Amino acid sequence: MARTYRIETFGCQMNVHDSERLGGLLERAGYEAASGPDEADLVVINTCSVRERAEEKLYSRLDRYRGAAAQDRPVIAVIGCVAQQEGERLLERAPMIDAVVGTQALAELPALVARSAEVRRAQVDVTAYDDVSFPLGVAVRGDPVKAFVTVVEGCNDFCAFCVVPYTRGHERMRPAGEILAEVRQAVDAGHQEIHLLGQIVNHYQAPDIAGCDFAGLLQRVAEVPGVRRVRFASPHPRHVTAAMIAAVRDLPQVCKHLHLPVQSGSTRILRAMRRRHTRDDYLRLVDEVRRNIPGITLSTDMIVGFPGETEADFADTLSLTRTVGFHGMFSFKYSERPNTLAARRIADDVAESDKGRRLLELQTLQKEVQANLLRAMRGRTVEVLVDSRSRRRHDEYSGRTTGNTVVNFPGEQDWIGRFVRVTIERTGPNSVWGSVTTTEGQVAHAD
């Protein structure tokens, strides 16, 4: 009987894609996916250290194995950012771990698990390998419609709050030829929407094609036969070029949505964060994007309570949120992360109560902004790529517009992976509902 595995993933889209690739490597090594959460011979926990709560999820998950005899529990491997950050220290807090594998050593996981069993001792590899490539086609993709494709690994920007350069390593660009080969393989497997991933995805410069920047990569990906939509995350505002804006505007396959992390509305705090853009820079960029791409939707990331943030600084964040009108926002309280510039150089001097109050106020404002934007969609007919079935209603399906709005509607199983046109009838705080007027392959009737 084949050994079985289960991968539990916390954190960002890059972690999700790393888990997809690791699943493929394990299956090549003779494992099969476990049928249930308690059926696995090998449990792999893919960790995130961007926020403190994600680390605690790891230790909470491991607590269930604490005190169990080795023969009564699965083999346990901890991988990803917390593994890279903590290394052998994880074994001190959680001695039941059999393998610790850093972000740049993921391809070594099957060998390390085998070695651990052979010598009956935990294996640790947090080596900073430059070559982080995986075999083409190895990923076990969990989504029938979307496919993640990494284009940039690591980051060189060293924003003061960010742990990524310390856990993901320095910036490495994948060859464009390798990226396009993976896109073609994903399309051949039925995936119509390609998500390009990178810590600063729009900093991309192809190492194998002279002059191919991120705009050039978008052009090449859009030209792959069978690609119906292209999304990407996350661009940095200061690397948005005129060519990139033109590519988003002119390429039909590229979705008309930009996630532009701003992090704060205060220029003073942005300077302390080492973001290298000001509030006015960001607002000028928003104006340029909207002038060139009418109807585009914008989303962002925001941190409240960064060291030194005053009530006036926070007021700047609220006013920027009102001014821009984001369709979506990921907002967080600042928490000190290990090894970062802020942790080493700046005292975390904002009271936790102030952080909590500010976060609630920001999220309340964003809900109001978002609800107003969604209400404005009532009566409109939008094109949606159907990607999933509702977990709560057996006859309800959902998908996203080019602007990344979630649309719910009565549908059929064979619509997944197809485009439909939906007339919006009602809206909620995070998504909208409507009725399908046309499905792909049908001819719409004249009104």
C-alpha positions as CSV (number, residue, x, y, z in Angstrom):
1,M,0.0,0.0,0.0
2,A,1.3,3.5,-0.9
3,R,2.2,5.9,1.8
4,T,-0.2,8.9,2.1
5,Y,0.4,12.6,2.6
6,R,-1.5,15.7,3.6
7,I,-0.3,19.3,3.2
8,E,-1.7,22.0,5.4
9,T,-1.1,25.5,4.0
10,F,-1.1,28.8,5.8
11,G,-0.3,32.2,4.3
12,C,-0.1,33.7,0.8
13,Q,-0.7,32.5,-2.7
14,M,3.0,31.7,-3.1
15,N,2.6,29.2,-0.2
16,V,-0.4,27.7,-1.9
17,H,1.5,27.2,-5.1
18,D,4.5,25.8,-3.1
19,S,2.2,23.2,-1.6
20,E,0.9,22.3,-5.1
21,R,4.4,21.7,-6.3
22,L,5.4,19.7,-3.2
23,G,2.3,17.5,-3.7
24,G,3.6,16.7,-7.1
25,L,7.1,15.9,-5.8
26,L,5.7,13.6,-3.1
27,E,3.5,11.7,-5.6
28,R,6.6,11.2,-7.8
29,A,8.3,9.8,-4.7
30,G,5.5,7.2,-4.3
31,Y,3.0,9.0,-2.0
32,E,-0.7,9.4,-2.5
33,A,-2.9,12.1,-1.2
34,A,-4.6,11.1,2.0
35,S,-8.4,10.6,1.9
36,G,-8.9,12.5,5.2
37,P,-7.2,14.7,7.8
38,D,-6.3,11.8,10.1
39,E,-5.4,9.3,7.4
40,A,-2.0,10.6,6.4
41,D,1.4,8.9,7.0
42,L,3.1,12.2,6.4
43,V,1.7,15.6,7.4
44,V,3.4,18.6,5.9
45,I,2.7,22.0,7.5
46,N,3.5,24.9,5.1
47,T,4.0,27.9,7.3
48,C,3.8,31.7,7.1
49,S,5.7,34.2,9.3
50,V,4.4,37.5,7.8
51,R,2.0,37.9,10.7
52,E,2.3,36.6,14.2
53,R,-1.0,34.7,14.2
54,A,0.1,32.5,11.4
55,E,3.0,31.3,13.5
56,E,0.7,30.5,16.4
57,K,-1.4,28.3,14.0
58,L,1.6,26.1,13.5
59,Y,2.1,25.5,17.2
60,S,-1.6,25.0,17.8
61,R,-1.6,22.4,15.0
62,L,1.4,20.6,16.5
63,D,-0.1,20.5,20.0
64,R,-2.3,17.6,18.9
65,Y,0.8,15.4,18.5
66,R,2.5,16.5,21.7
67,G,3.2,13.5,24.0
68,A,2.2,11.0,21.4
69,A,4.5,8.1,20.8
70,A,6.3,8.1,17.4
71,Q,4.4,5.0,16.3
72,D,1.1,6.6,17.0
73,R,1.5,9.8,14.9
74,P,2.4,10.6,11.3
75,V,5.8,11.8,10.1
76,I,5.7,15.6,10.5
77,A,7.5,18.0,8.3
78,V,7.4,21.8,8.8
79,I,8.2,23.8,5.7
80,G,8.0,27.4,4.5
81,C,8.7,30.8,6.1
82,V,8.6,29.8,9.8
83,A,10.9,26.9,9.0
84,Q,13.3,29.1,7.2
85,Q,13.2,31.7,10.1
86,E,13.5,29.3,13.0
87,G,15.4,26.3,11.7
88,E,16.6,24.0,14.4
89,R,14.9,26.2,17.1
90,L,11.6,24.6,16.1
91,L,12.8,21.3,17.4
92,E,13.3,22.8,20.8
93,R,9.7,23.9,21.1
94,A,8.2,21.0,19.1
95,P,10.4,17.9,19.3
96,M,7.8,15.8,17.5
97,I,8.9,17.4,14.2
98,D,10.8,15.0,11.8
99,A,11.9,17.5,9.2
100,V,12.3,21.3,9.0
101,V,12.6,22.5,5.4
102,G,13.2,26.2,4.5
103,T,11.6,28.1,1.6
104,Q,14.6,27.6,-0.7
105,A,15.0,23.9,0.0
106,L,11.5,22.7,-0.7
107,A,12.6,20.3,-3.5
108,E,14.6,18.4,-0.9
109,L,11.5,17.5,1.2
110,P,11.1,13.8,0.0
111,A,14.8,13.1,0.5
112,L,14.8,14.7,4.0
113,V,11.8,12.7,5.1
114,A,13.4,9.5,3.9
115,R,16.7,10.4,5.6
116,S,14.9,11.2,8.9
117,A,13.2,7.7,8.9
118,E,16.5,6.1,8.1
119,V,18.6,7.6,10.8
120,R,15.7,8.2,13.2
121,R,16.7,11.8,13.7
122,A,15.1,15.1,12.6
123,Q,16.5,16.6,9.5
124,V,16.9,20.4,9.0
125,D,17.7,22.2,5.7
126,V,17.4,25.9,5.6
127,T,20.1,26.4,3.0
128,A,19.8,29.5,0.8
129,Y,19.8,27.7,-2.6
130,D,19.8,30.0,-5.6
131,D,18.2,27.3,-7.8
132,V,14.6,27.0,-6.6
133,S,13.2,25.6,-9.8
134,F,10.8,22.6,-9.9
135,P,10.3,20.1,-12.7
136,L,7.8,21.3,-15.3
137,G,4.3,19.9,-14.8
138,V,5.0,18.6,-11.2
139,A,2.4,20.8,-9.5
140,V,-0.8,19.1,-8.3
141,R,-3.1,22.1,-8.9
142,G,-6.2,22.1,-6.7
143,D,-8.2,24.6,-8.7
144,P,-9.9,23.5,-11.9
145,V,-9.9,27.0,-13.5
146,K,-7.0,29.0,-12.1
147,A,-3.2,28.1,-12.2
148,F,-0.5,29.9,-10.1
149,V,2.8,30.4,-11.9
150,T,5.7,31.9,-10.0
151,V,7.8,34.5,-11.9
152,V,9.9,36.1,-9.1
153,E,11.3,34.5,-6.0
154,G,12.5,36.5,-3.0
155,C,12.8,40.3,-2.5
156,N,15.5,42.9,-2.3
157,D,13.5,45.8,-1.1
158,F,13.8,45.4,2.7
159,C,10.7,47.3,3.7
160,A,11.1,47.9,7.5
161,F,8.2,45.8,8.6
162,C,8.6,42.9,6.2
163,V,10.2,39.5,6.9
164,V,10.1,38.3,3.3
165,P,13.7,39.1,2.3
166,Y,14.8,37.1,5.4
167,T,12.6,34.1,4.7
168,R,12.3,34.0,0.9
169,G,15.8,35.2,0.2
170,H,17.2,37.6,-2.4
171,E,15.3,38.3,-5.6
172,R,15.6,35.7,-8.4
173,M,13.9,35.9,-11.7
174,R,12.7,32.8,-13.5
175,P,13.5,32.6,-17.2
176,A,10.7,33.7,-19.4
177,G,11.0,30.5,-21.4
178,E,10.4,28.4,-18.3
179,I,7.5,30.5,-17.2
180,L,5.8,30.3,-20.7
181,A,6.4,26.5,-20.8
182,E,4.6,26.2,-17.4
183,V,1.7,28.4,-18.7
184,R,1.3,26.2,-21.7
185,Q,1.3,23.1,-19.6
186,A,-1.3,24.6,-17.3
187,V,-3.5,25.5,-20.2
188,D,-3.2,22.1,-21.7
189,A,-4.4,20.7,-18.3
190,G,-7.6,22.9,-18.6
191,H,-6.6,26.0,-16.6
192,Q,-7.9,29.1,-18.3
193,E,-6.9,31.8,-15.8
194,I,-3.2,32.3,-15.1
195,H,-2.0,34.0,-11.8
196,L,1.5,35.3,-12.0
197,L,3.2,35.4,-8.6
198,G,6.1,37.3,-7.1
199,Q,7.0,39.3,-4.0
200,I,7.3,42.3,-6.3
201,V,6.0,40.8,-9.4
202,N,6.3,43.9,-11.6
203,H,10.0,44.1,-10.9
204,Y,10.4,41.2,-13.3
205,Q,13.2,41.3,-15.9
206,A,13.7,38.2,-17.9
207,P,17.2,36.7,-17.6
208,D,16.9,34.9,-20.9
209,I,15.2,37.5,-23.2
210,A,16.9,40.9,-23.5
211,G,14.5,43.8,-22.8
212,C,11.6,41.6,-21.6
213,D,10.3,43.4,-18.5
214,F,7.0,42.7,-16.7
215,A,4.9,44.3,-19.5
216,G,6.7,42.2,-22.0
217,L,6.0,39.0,-19.9
218,L,2.3,39.9,-19.7
219,Q,2.3,40.2,-23.5
220,R,3.9,36.8,-24.0
221,V,1.7,35.1,-21.5
222,A,-1.5,36.6,-23.0
223,E,-0.4,35.3,-26.4
224,V,-0.3,31.6,-25.3
225,P,-3.2,29.9,-27.0
226,G,-5.9,29.0,-24.5
227,V,-5.1,31.7,-21.9
228,R,-8.4,33.4,-21.3
229,R,-7.5,35.5,-18.3
230,V,-4.3,36.8,-16.6
231,R,-4.0,38.1,-13.1
232,F,-0.9,38.9,-11.0
233,A,0.2,39.7,-7.4
234,S,1.6,41.7,-6.0
235,P,3.0,44.7,-7.8
236,H,4.8,47.5,-6.0
237,P,3.5,51.0,-6.7
238,R,7.0,52.4,-7.5
239,H,7.6,49.8,-10.2
240,V,4.4,50.5,-12.1
241,T,5.5,51.7,-15.5
242,A,3.7,53.3,-18.4
243,A,4.3,50.1,-20.4
244,M,2.7,48.0,-17.6
245,I,-0.3,50.3,-17.5
246,A,-0.6,50.0,-21.3
247,A,-0.4,46.2,-21.2
248,V,-3.2,46.0,-18.6
249,R,-5.3,48.4,-20.7
250,D,-4.6,46.8,-24.1
251,L,-4.4,43.1,-23.6
252,P,-7.9,41.6,-23.4
253,Q,-6.7,38.7,-21.4
254,V,-5.2,40.8,-18.6
255,C,-7.8,41.5,-15.9
256,K,-8.8,45.1,-15.2
257,H,-7.9,44.9,-11.5
258,L,-4.7,46.0,-9.8
259,H,-3.7,45.1,-6.2
260,L,-1.5,48.1,-5.2
261,P,-0.2,47.8,-1.6
262,V,0.1,51.2,-0.1
263,Q,0.6,50.2,3.6
264,S,-0.1,53.7,5.0
265,G,-1.7,57.0,4.0
266,S,0.9,59.0,5.8
267,T,4.1,60.0,4.0
268,R,5.9,60.2,7.3
269,I,5.1,56.6,8.1
270,L,5.8,55.5,4.6
271,R,9.3,56.9,4.9
272,A,9.7,55.0,8.2
273,M,8.5,51.9,6.5
274,R,11.1,52.3,3.7
275,R,8.4,52.1,1.1
276,R,10.2,54.6,-1.2
277,H,6.9,56.3,-2.3
278,T,4.9,59.1,-0.8
279,R,1.2,59.6,-0.3
280,D,1.2,62.0,-3.3
281,D,3.2,59.5,-5.4
282,Y,0.6,56.9,-4.8
283,L,-2.4,59.2,-5.5
284,R,-0.8,60.4,-8.7
285,L,-0.3,56.7,-9.7
286,V,-4.0,56.0,-9.0
287,D,-5.0,59.0,-11.1
288,E,-2.8,57.8,-14.0
289,V,-4.1,54.2,-13.8
290,R,-7.7,55.3,-13.8
291,R,-7.2,57.8,-16.6
292,N,-5.7,55.2,-18.8
293,I,-7.9,52.2,-17.8
294,P,-11.4,53.4,-17.2
295,G,-13.4,51.2,-14.9
296,I,-10.4,49.4,-13.4
297,T,-10.8,48.2,-9.8
298,L,-8.1,48.7,-7.1
299,S,-7.3,46.9,-3.9
300,T,-4.6,47.4,-1.4
301,D,-2.8,46.3,1.8
302,M,-2.8,48.6,4.9
303,I,-0.9,48.4,8.2
304,V,-2.1,50.3,11.3
305,G,-0.1,51.0,14.4
306,F,3.4,51.0,12.8
307,P,5.9,52.4,15.3
308,G,5.6,56.1,15.6
309,E,2.1,56.3,14.0
310,T,0.2,59.2,15.5
311,E,-3.5,60.0,15.3
312,A,-2.7,62.5,12.6
313,D,-0.9,59.8,10.6
314,F,-3.8,57.4,11.0
315,A,-6.2,60.2,9.9
316,D,-4.1,60.3,6.7
317,T,-4.7,56.6,6.2
318,L,-8.5,57.1,6.6
319,S,-8.5,60.0,4.2
320,L,-6.5,58.1,1.5
321,T,-9.0,55.2,1.8
322,R,-11.9,57.6,1.2
323,T,-10.1,59.3,-1.6
324,V,-9.1,56.2,-3.6
325,G,-12.2,54.1,-3.0
326,F,-10.6,50.7,-2.9
327,H,-12.8,47.7,-4.0
328,G,-10.9,45.5,-1.5
329,M,-8.4,45.9,1.3
330,F,-6.3,43.5,3.5
331,S,-5.7,45.4,6.7
332,F,-3.6,44.4,9.7
333,K,-2.3,45.6,13.1
334,Y,1.5,46.0,13.0
335,S,3.3,43.2,14.8
336,E,7.1,43.0,15.2
337,R,8.6,40.4,13.0
338,P,11.9,38.7,13.7
339,N,15.0,40.1,11.9
340,T,13.3,43.0,10.2
341,L,14.7,46.5,10.2
342,A,11.8,47.8,12.3
343,A,12.4,45.1,15.0
344,R,16.1,45.9,15.2
345,R,15.8,49.7,15.0
346,I,12.4,51.0,16.0
347,A,10.5,50.6,19.3
348,D,7.0,49.2,19.0
349,D,5.5,52.2,20.8
350,V,1.9,52.2,19.7
351,A,-0.4,50.7,22.4
352,E,-2.1,47.5,21.4
353,S,-5.5,49.1,22.3
354,D,-4.8,51.9,19.9
355,K,-3.9,49.5,17.2
356,G,-7.1,47.5,17.7
357,R,-9.2,50.7,17.7
358,R,-7.6,52.0,14.6
359,L,-7.9,48.7,12.7
360,L,-11.6,48.5,13.6
361,E,-12.2,52.1,12.4
362,L,-10.3,51.5,9.1
363,Q,-12.2,48.2,8.4
364,T,-15.5,49.9,9.2
365,L,-14.7,52.7,6.7
366,Q,-13.5,50.2,4.1
367,K,-16.7,48.1,4.4
368,E,-18.7,51.3,3.8
369,V,-16.6,52.2,0.7
370,Q,-16.8,48.7,-0.6
371,A,-20.5,48.3,0.0
372,N,-21.2,51.6,-2.0
373,L,-19.1,50.4,-4.9
374,L,-20.9,47.1,-5.0
375,R,-24.3,48.7,-4.8
376,A,-23.4,50.8,-7.9
377,M,-23.3,47.5,-9.8
378,R,-27.0,46.8,-9.4
379,G,-28.7,46.5,-12.8
380,R,-25.4,46.0,-14.7
381,T,-24.6,42.9,-16.7
382,V,-21.1,41.6,-16.2
383,E,-19.0,38.8,-17.7
384,V,-18.0,36.2,-15.1
385,L,-15.6,33.2,-15.3
386,V,-17.4,30.5,-13.3
387,D,-14.9,28.9,-10.9
388,S,-16.7,27.2,-8.0
389,R,-19.9,25.8,-6.5
390,S,-21.3,27.3,-3.3
391,R,-20.7,25.3,-0.1
392,R,-24.0,26.4,1.4
393,R,-26.4,26.3,-1.6
394,H,-26.3,23.3,-3.9
395,D,-27.7,25.2,-6.9
396,E,-25.5,28.3,-6.4
397,Y,-22.3,28.9,-8.3
398,S,-19.8,31.8,-8.3
399,G,-17.1,33.4,-10.3
400,R,-15.3,36.7,-10.7
401,T,-15.5,39.6,-13.0
402,T,-12.4,41.0,-14.7
403,G,-12.4,43.5,-11.8
404,N,-12.2,40.7,-9.3
405,T,-15.7,41.1,-7.9
406,V,-17.2,37.8,-6.7
407,V,-20.6,37.2,-8.4
408,N,-23.0,34.5,-7.1
409,F,-25.9,33.1,-9.3
410,P,-28.0,29.9,-9.8
411,G,-26.1,27.7,-12.1
412,E,-25.1,24.2,-13.3
413,Q,-22.1,22.0,-12.6
414,D,-20.9,22.0,-16.2
415,W,-20.6,25.8,-16.2
416,I,-17.4,25.7,-14.2
417,G,-14.6,26.9,-16.4
418,R,-17.1,28.8,-18.7
419,F,-17.9,32.4,-19.1
420,V,-21.4,33.6,-18.3
421,R,-23.1,37.0,-18.4
422,V,-24.9,37.9,-15.2
423,T,-27.2,40.8,-14.5
424,I,-26.7,42.0,-10.9
425,E,-29.8,42.1,-8.8
426,R,-28.6,42.5,-5.2
427,T,-25.4,43.2,-3.4
428,G,-23.7,42.3,-0.1
429,P,-20.7,43.5,1.8
430,N,-18.2,41.4,-0.2
431,S,-20.0,40.0,-3.2
432,V,-23.0,40.4,-5.5
433,W,-25.9,38.2,-6.7
434,G,-27.6,38.0,-10.0
435,S,-29.2,35.9,-12.8
436,V,-27.4,34.5,-15.8
437,T,-28.6,36.0,-19.1
438,T,-26.1,34.3,-21.4
439,T,-23.7,31.3,-21.1
440,E,-20.7,30.8,-23.3
441,G,-21.8,29.4,-26.6
442,Q,-25.3,30.9,-26.5
443,V,-26.4,33.8,-28.5
444,A,-28.0,36.6,-26.4
445,H,-31.6,37.5,-27.4
446,A,-32.3,41.0,-28.3
447,D,-34.2,43.1,-25.7
